[in-house]
Amino acid sequence: MPPTAAVRHALLEIVRGRSVKRSRHDLRYGNIDLSDTFRELLIQNGFQPATVNAVAVRPGERAPAFYLHDGIADFGWVFWEKFTGSRMRKLFGSTTRTIAGDWEIQLSSRSSEVLYANTNLVLEMDIDRPAGI
């Protein structure tokens, strides 16, 4: 059974980050997994499937992204984390955090996991303080 207009609208609000904070969202509605509908809305709104490595973002920039897994959508950013002047790594870090304050979900540039990123919405960031995102 296709989702109602109200359910689609609620999912779209998550994608757009308007009236709903982008964070971790359960995409299951009763016994129905709405991941396919959410994925469709992501693509319609400029979020494209890619690995972290394939997301076009430069040091000092961050691209919004969703990682879909097990009926859950985790929002976060693809960005470069700087360790020293010459040592950096590109990763996806979720907005949900561990008790220690680390990104609960981290996907490195070597990960083959697919996420949905929107490089049309790239924002500048302080590369020396990525934990603030």
N, C-alpha and C positions, 0 to 999 in steps of 0.2 A: 504494500500500500504506500503510495507516495505521501510525503509529509505535507501537512496543511500549509496554507499561506502564512499562518501565524508562526509556525515552526521554522519555515524557510526565512522569514523576516528576522526571527531571533538569531538564527545562525548567521545571517548577513550582518547583523549588528556586531557579532563577535569578529567576523572577518574585517569589518571596517573600523572596529575599535571605537565606536561612537558611544552608545549608551551603556555599553558593557565593557568592563576592564578586560583587556587581553591578558590572559594568564593561562591556567590549566582549565580546560572545559571538557566535561564528559559529554560525548556525542551520542550517548545511548538514551533513548526516550522510551521508557518501558522496556519491551523486548526488542525494540528496533534500533539498529546501529545506523546512525545518520552520517557516518563517515563519508560515504560516496556523495551525498548531497553537499556536505561541507566542502569536499574536494572540488566539486563542480563550481561552487560559489567562489572558492579561492581563485580558481583559474579565470573565471569571469571577471574577477576584480584585480587581475594583474599579478597574482601569485603563481609562479611557475615551478614545476617539479625540478629539483636539482639536488646534487650532492653539495656539501659545504664547499668542496674544492671548486665546483663549477659556478658558484655564486660570484658575480662580478662586483666585488667590493674592495676598495683600496684601504691601506692603513689610514686610520683617522675617520673612517666611515663605518656605518652599520646599516644593514638591510633587515627589515622586519621579516620574520619567517614563522611558519607553523610546522611542527613535527607531529605527524599523525601516527598513532600506534595504539592498538588494543582498544579502539573505541574512544580514545582520548586525543584531544588536540592541545599540544603545549606550545604556547607562544614564546618567542625569544628573538634573538638577534644573531645575524652572522656578522662577524667582525674580526679584526686582528687584535690579539692580545700581545702587548709588548713586555718582554722580560728585561732586555738590555737594549742598548742602542742598535745592536746588530742581530738580536735574537727575538723573533716573533713567531706566533702561530695563529693560523686562521681557524675559527671554530664557531659553532652554534652554541649559545648559552641561553638556557630557558630563564624566564622571569621568575619561575618558582625556584626557591633556594633551599639548601640544606640548613640544618641547625647551625652549622659552622659558617654559613653565609655564602657558600660556593653555589654555582649554578647546579641545580638538581639534575638537569640533563645537559650533558656536554657531548657534542659530536665534533670530532676533529676533521681536518681536511683529508685525512686518510679513510674516513668512514664511507662506506658504500650505501648508508641509509639515505633515503630520499626525504627531503623536506620541501616545503613550498615557500619560496622567497619572492619578495617584490622589490626588484632593483630600481623601480620607478619611484620608490619612496625612501631612497637612501638618505640618511641623516648624518651630519657631522657628529663626531664624538671626541672626547679626550682620550687619546690612545694610551696615555699614562695612567688612566683611571677607569678601566673598562667595567669594574665592579659596580660602578654607578649607573649602569644601564639596566 
